[in-house]
């Protein structure tokens, strides 16, 4: 006599309380797993989408996502309320869009193959400057420590207290970037006896956004700001403190976890001083070059700043471009990124041209070395190495 087979499989999502089910599903840490889960059954799909699991996973890994006020899937166009028979249908469409966009965003954030690029747009301010404009923070955007036969670096004012900190603030490129590393090269004063290096003891990084987008936009017309700008920003991310060595080289500081930055700002905090100047016995901090490495999510994702929402971003998703971010490792394969790099190049050239004009109009720079004493220095070939 054949025994009838009994199906003992249980759908735990339908048996457990919602809170317990959410706790179980929270162990899924890959957006692909959420997509697979939503394909198990109609009930599972409804559970995953209605509870916003993709967005929660994205927030858990990248808390900066909380600043996004809404998402748009551009492949769907503008959704008109008359397309829906009820408000429930419209709410479901919004939840479904959120699920797709945030799952794709998390995939791009964690699996991007685009090579990191320097994403600094402008130098905003320094907490102090010893000799403006010759020692302006704008100099730190030039990868060489000499520019048009002049020393190129930023210098703080001298302090008798070796623990006195300094801060530098930069505006990052527009759009969405995943910041992975910040590189700093202390300045070696090759024109001083012994060639001292004015490095910090350690560094710390913060990222955030302006308290008032309109106010900072007005200030951006007069860069760099001639007073500390730290009080104009809300810092939403703070890194650990990294030790810096007193060496004349580009020192890399890799962040413990990638940081999502949406058209934001970076503060570099230089902590502690190790070098005095022989002339006055005061401690100084000097930086030759700063570079911020990040992966752009453009052209798959872009943002639109919404003034009615306090300058917070609306996330726009272009699904047809997601493969560029996930599969390409060279910007040569991505026309949009080649255009982005060209914009960055010309913007950097414009900044250096402005700096050159300010130097020509300002006081004579005493830190110009004698050609006879520096015959071994290579000639600058009329152009910039950027």
Phi and psi in degrees as a GROMACS rama.xvg file:
@    title "Ramachandran Plot"
@    xaxis  label "Phi"
@    yaxis  label "Psi"
@TYPE xy
-73.0963  130.559  UNK-2
-82.5359  134.128  UNK-3
-71.0316  127.262  UNK-4
-72.2097  134.742  UNK-5
-108.287  126.562  UNK-6
-79.0294  111.089  UNK-7
-100.127  6.23839  UNK-8
-69.0711  140.963  UNK-9
-124.903  132.756  UNK-10
-84.8043  100.869  UNK-11
-64.5489  -27.5514  UNK-12
-64.1733  -30.809  UNK-13
-87.6686  -16.7948  UNK-14
-94.5214  -34.0089  UNK-15
-86.6333  160.561  UNK-16
-65.1262  155.143  UNK-17
-57.5144  -43.8252  UNK-18
-61.4615  -40.5647  UNK-19
-68.0501  -39.8395  UNK-20
-63.2102  -41.4664  UNK-21
-63.367  -37.4284  UNK-22
-64.1598  -41.3446  UNK-23
-65.0249  -46.0251  UNK-24
-69.2117  -20.0462  UNK-25
-66.9815  -15.1459  UNK-26
-78.2475  -9.51236  UNK-27
-75.6261  116.94  UNK-28
-116.089  12.6129  UNK-29
-124.66  130.168  UNK-30
-57.9716  -30.2646  UNK-31
-64.6094  -33.7972  UNK-32
-65.9715  -37.4973  UNK-33
-66.0265  -38.4507  UNK-34
-63.5799  -43.0174  UNK-35
-64.5884  -40.0846  UNK-36
-62.6867  -40.5125  UNK-37
-69.866  -12.0525  UNK-38
-95.9772  -2.07185  UNK-39
-63.4645  -49.0812  UNK-40
-160.036  172.162  UNK-41
-63.6752  -39.0897  UNK-42
-64.8143  -43.8106  UNK-43
-63.1658  -41.7452  UNK-44
-59.9335  -44.1052  UNK-45
-64.4011  -39.1468  UNK-46
-65.253  -47.1759  UNK-47
-62.6567  -44.6567  UNK-48
-74.6071  -46.1808  UNK-49
-65.978  -25.5244  UNK-50
-96.5734  5.13907  UNK-51
55.8125  44.1405  UNK-52
-66.1638  -34.0723  UNK-53
-65.1379  -42.4187  UNK-54
-66.2464  -39.8146  UNK-55
-64.4197  -40.8639  UNK-56
-64.6523  -40.5796  UNK-57
-64.0945  -42.6479  UNK-58
-64.7693  -36.4122  UNK-59
-65.0557  -39.7137  UNK-60
-85.2539  -32.5392  UNK-61
-135.166  85.8423  UNK-62
-57.6289  -22.0073  UNK-63
-63.1055  -16.4547  UNK-64
-62.8093  -21.0177  UNK-65
-61.4888  -20.1687  UNK-66
-75.5766  -15.1438  UNK-67
-72.55  127  UNK-68
-94.6648  -11.1113  UNK-69
-178.702  163.59  UNK-70
-128.869  152.697  UNK-71
-133.904  127.565  UNK-72
-93.7209  105.997  UNK-73
-66.2178  -19.2075  UNK-74
-71.2199  -17.5719  UNK-75
-91.6578  -14.4173  UNK-76
70.9181  -163.785  UNK-77
-83.1499  128.982  UNK-78
-93.0609  122.904  UNK-79
-98.4083  137.243  UNK-80
-61.1955  -23.1899  UNK-81
-71.9821  -10.9456  UNK-82
-74.1391  -14.7247  UNK-83
-108.378  144.455  UNK-84
-79.5934  -23.6537  UNK-85
-151.169  167.267  UNK-86
-64.1889  -31.378  UNK-87
-63.0304  -39.1178  UNK-88
-63.5325  -41.3155  UNK-89
-66.8134  -42.1893  UNK-90
-62.1252  -39.3458  UNK-91
-65.7333  -40.1286  UNK-92
-61.5661  -40.3788  UNK-93
-64.4104  -44.7574  UNK-94
-63.8338  -40.53  UNK-95
-64.0491  -41.4736  UNK-96
-64.0143  -44.4606  UNK-97
-56.3676  -44.1282  UNK-98
-58.7379  -48.3421  UNK-99
-66.5428  -43.6311  UNK-100
-68.9199  -46.1955  UNK-101
-70.5102  -33.764  UNK-102
-64.5317  -41.5047  UNK-103
-69.3378  -38.4831  UNK-104
-61.952  -45.2681  UNK-105
-64.8001  -36.9619  UNK-106
-62.0281  -43.7731  UNK-107
-66.8764  -38.3022  UNK-108
-66.2971  -37.053  UNK-109
-98.4974  -17.5862  UNK-110
-126.927  17.111  UNK-111
-62.6384  137.911  UNK-112
-107.039  3.08752  UNK-113
-70.3645  135.049  UNK-114
-65.1119  139.388  UNK-115
-60.3116  145.2  UNK-116
-134.15  156.625  UNK-117
-67.8306  123.595  UNK-118
-115.571  19.6462  UNK-119
-75.6491  132.36  UNK-120
-99.5784  -50.0231  UNK-121
-144.119  154.104  UNK-122
-90.4566  123.589  UNK-123
-92.2777  -53.4834  UNK-124
-162.907  164.232  UNK-125
-130.583  146.698  UNK-126
-64.7295  -26.0642  UNK-127
-157.407  155.681  UNK-128
-138.898  128.55  UNK-129
-72.8854  -42.5403  UNK-130
-143.964  88.3939  UNK-131
-88.3956  138.248  UNK-132
-94.9381  1.06915  UNK-133
-60.4508  -33.1244  UNK-134
-114.727  36.5596  UNK-135
-68.3055  154.623  UNK-136
-63.632  -21.5071  UNK-137
-60.825  -28.1841  UNK-138
-59.8073  -26.1529  UNK-139
-71.5208  -6.49609  UNK-140
-86.089  -8.09627  UNK-141
-95.4964  120.594  UNK-142
-69.021  -7.09306  UNK-143
-105.519  149.043  UNK-144
-88.2876  7.10784  UNK-145
-139.248  133.379  UNK-146
-137.974  118.935  UNK-147
50.2052  51.336  UNK-148
57.401  29.5885  UNK-149
-127.754  151.139  UNK-150
-65.1348  134.714  UNK-151
-119.834  109.564  UNK-152
-169.083  165.145  UNK-153
-102.566  140.435  UNK-154
-129.637  137.545  UNK-155
-76.1096  171.532  UNK-156
-75.1228  154.88  UNK-157
-72.5089  147.226  UNK-158
-134.741  142.3  UNK-159
-79.3907  -21.0331  UNK-160
-92.2213  115.362  UNK-161
-68.8972  -11.8591  UNK-162
-93.2696  -1.86092  UNK-163
-65.1129  122.947  UNK-164
-85.4379  167.847  UNK-165
-137.327  155.018  UNK-166
-130.39  142.735  UNK-167
-121.574  138.57  UNK-168
-123.414  137.016  UNK-169
-131.384  146.152  UNK-170
-92.1083  132.195  UNK-171
-91.8318  165.568  UNK-172
-59.6772  151.095  UNK-173
-65.0685  157.83  UNK-174
97.943  -165.046  UNK-175
-108.306  126.911  UNK-176
-128.855  145.386  UNK-177
-105.682  104.779  UNK-178
-82.4606  128.02  UNK-179
-117.546  -24.9742  UNK-180
-157.029  146.14  UNK-181
-128.331  127.543  UNK-182
-112.774  137.384  UNK-183
-134.227  134.343  UNK-184
-115.399  111.824  UNK-185
-63.3417  158.038  UNK-186
-93.929  131.39  UNK-187
-97.6311  117.817  UNK-188
-77.7878  83.6278  UNK-189
-67.4435  -14.1901  UNK-190
-93.2072  -1.42277  UNK-191
-106.479  154.633  UNK-192
-61.5944  131.334  UNK-193
83.595  -5.88652  UNK-194
48.1913  61.1345  UNK-195
-66.2506  151.739  UNK-196
-112.592  119.521  UNK-197
-95.1512  65.8827  UNK-198
-89.6799  167.287  UNK-199
-89.5439  164.727  UNK-200
-75.1197  -36.8233  UNK-201
-156.517  168.384  UNK-202
-135.324  156.931  UNK-203
-144.942  148.615  UNK-204
-122.329  142.121  UNK-205
-131.295  147.21  UNK-206
-131.278  148.462  UNK-207
-176.372  -153.53  UNK-208
-141.295  163.191  UNK-209
-69.1036  148.362  UNK-210
-66.5243  -37.4642  UNK-211
-130.925  102.061  UNK-212
-56.3346  -37.7308  UNK-213
-67.142  -40.8523  UNK-214
-65.3612  -42.811  UNK-215
-70.2019  -31.9159  UNK-216
-63.0221  -36.8802  UNK-217
-66.1991  -40.7436  UNK-218
-66.5293  -30.0096  UNK-219
-66.2719  -12.0131  UNK-220
-74.9822  -14.0386  UNK-221
-128.055  67.0792  UNK-222
-99.4078  148.159  UNK-223
-77.6913  156.19  UNK-224
-63.9576  138.871  UNK-225
-92.5381  27.5219  UNK-226
-156.646  159.479  UNK-227
-57.0751  137.241  UNK-228
-110.81  11.3874  UNK-229
-60.1938  -33.6699  UNK-230
-75.5442  -3.01083  UNK-231
-89.8334  -0.299036  UNK-232
-127.114  156.427  UNK-233
-108.687  118.977  UNK-234
-94.6954  115.963  UNK-235
-98.4855  -10.9837  UNK-236
-135.545  136.196  UNK-237
-131.521  127.43  UNK-238
-83.4506  168.877  UNK-239
-66.6013  170.045  UNK-240
-87.1117  130.957  UNK-241
-111.747  132.891  UNK-242
-70.8615  143.64  UNK-243
-114.745  142.317  UNK-244
-99.4975  153.343  UNK-245
-87.3006  71.905  UNK-246
-135.872  144.823  UNK-247
-85.5329  77.9702  UNK-248
-157.555  162.478  UNK-249
-76.8404  110.581  UNK-250
-96.603  122.146  UNK-251
-85.9816  137.198  UNK-252
-123.788  100.976  UNK-253
-85.0687  128.836  UNK-254
-70.0883  144.662  UNK-255
-57.1185  -37.7365  UNK-256
-136.902  146.34  UNK-257
-57.3937  144.73  UNK-258
-117.159  129.144  UNK-259
-81.6328  125.631  UNK-260
-125.833  122.765  UNK-261
-109.952  98.1385  UNK-262
49.3236  43.0736  UNK-263
-103.883  -162.165  UNK-264
-131.614  149.814  UNK-265
-119.783  133.788  UNK-266
-112.708  128.899  UNK-267
-107.078  119.206  UNK-268
-102.465  117.572  UNK-269
-96.4464  116.81  UNK-270
-111.302  118.8  UNK-271
83.2925  149.96  UNK-272
-128.269  144.513  UNK-273
-121.842  -10.711  UNK-274
-126.958  128.771  UNK-275
-98.0349  157.225  UNK-276
-95.1159  132.297  UNK-277
-60.691  -33.1677  UNK-278
-66.0889  -40.5542  UNK-279
-123.323  -4.25321  UNK-280
73.4963  10.4959  UNK-281
-93.7604  156.291  UNK-282
-87.4501  135.298  UNK-283
-126.834  157.322  UNK-284
-120.538  131.166  UNK-285
-135.822  135.958  UNK-286
-125.185  132.958  UNK-287
-89.3094  -44.9151  UNK-288
-152.691  141.222  UNK-289
-132.423  136.335  UNK-290
-135.895  135.964  UNK-291
-115.479  118.493  UNK-292
-98.8198  129.724  UNK-293
-153.014  160.717  UNK-294
-102.76  123.733  UNK-295
-78.5832  143.197  UNK-296
-94.6454  -1.87627  UNK-297
-75.8155  137.937  UNK-298
-97.8184  7.20549  UNK-299
-72.5575  -32.7348  UNK-300
-133.811  145.823  UNK-301
-145.376  170.951  UNK-302
-130.167  156.203  UNK-303
-129.572  124.218  UNK-304
-79.9767  127.15  UNK-305
-103.687  106.614  UNK-306
-60.7556  -40.2868  UNK-307
-61.4857  -19.0605  UNK-308
-104.283  31.4135  UNK-309
70.0455  30.3116  UNK-310
75.6511  17.6245  UNK-311
-83.2954  158.562  UNK-312
-89.4578  145.356  UNK-313
-101.556  127.222  UNK-314
-89.0778  126.861  UNK-315
-111.654  130.318  UNK-316
-113.544  129.517  UNK-317
-115.111  88.2232  UNK-318
-59.3522  -29.2349  UNK-319
-67.3963  -15.1106  UNK-320
-104.086  0.80363  UNK-321
-61.532  -35.2868  UNK-322
-62.3862  -29.5189  UNK-323
-60.3899  -42.096  UNK-324
-74.5074  -35.3099  UNK-325
-84.5318  -29.8379  UNK-326
-110.574  -24.9931  UNK-327
-91.0933  135.181  UNK-328
-109.946  -6.48606  UNK-329
-123.263  133.217  UNK-330
-66.5763  -17.2026  UNK-331
-64.963  -23.0482  UNK-332
-86.0723  -6.97989  UNK-333
-122.144  101.088  UNK-334
-55.4316  -38.0921  UNK-335
-63.2447  -38.2039  UNK-336
-75.4073  -31.7745  UNK-337
-61.7931  -39.8566  UNK-338
-64.7906  -40.4575  UNK-339
-62.4687  -42.4521  UNK-340
-65.7787  -36.9206  UNK-341
-63.748  -41.4733  UNK-342
-61.3886  -43.759  UNK-343
-62.6593  -40.5998  UNK-344
-62.3502  -49.7034  UNK-345
-68.5581  -33.1339  UNK-346
-66.7023  -40.0258  UNK-347
-65.8355  -39.7298  UNK-348
-61.9522  -41.5536  UNK-349
-61.4185  -40.6265  UNK-350
-63.1437  -42.5773  UNK-351
-70.574  -33.6824  UNK-352
-64.2264  -40.9227  UNK-353
-62.8264  -39.9901  UNK-354
-63.4861  -42.6125  UNK-355
-61.1834  -42.4971  UNK-356
-63.4565  -39.888  UNK-357
-67.0279  -34.485  UNK-358
-68.0623  -41.7247  UNK-359
-65.0331  -32.8161  UNK-360
-86.0645  -19.5415  UNK-361
-86.2662  -169.54  UNK-362
-69.1249  159.145  UNK-363
-61.495  134.964  UNK-364
-83.9347  116.93  UNK-365
-74.1239  -9.18624  UNK-366
-96.1564  38.8926  UNK-367
-97.3296  122.979  UNK-368
-84.5668  160.293  UNK-369
-77.4729  128.492  UNK-370
-59.9269  -38.0435  UNK-371
-63.8989  -31.4018  UNK-372
-83.1128  -16.8466  UNK-373
-124.781  45.2296  UNK-374
-64.3762  -24.7785  UNK-375
-77.117  -9.22902  UNK-376
-68.2369  139.087  UNK-377
-70.2965  151.46  UNK-378
-74.9649  143.692  UNK-379
-87.7706  122.585  UNK-380
-83.0056  37.2054  UNK-381
74.3142  -6.95135  UNK-382
-128.746  -179.989  UNK-383
-111.021  140.86  UNK-384
-94.1488  111.984  UNK-385
